[in-house]
């Protein structure tokens, strides 16, 4: 298991977890957690599906 470097709370219901690799913080978060009904769930990227195209893809 990798050591947790820090947890960044994006809101009261969403957090990103950063880990250390070879003593240094890996630059991208490795886990996303969201809280639903008071419980935290791991591995969920978005709270709701994103059906919109990125701005670069729109004409």
Buried (B, 14 or more C-beta within 10 A) or exposed (E): EEEEBEEEEEEEEBBBBBBEEEEEEEEEBEBBBBBEEEEEEEEEEEEEEEEEEEEEEEE
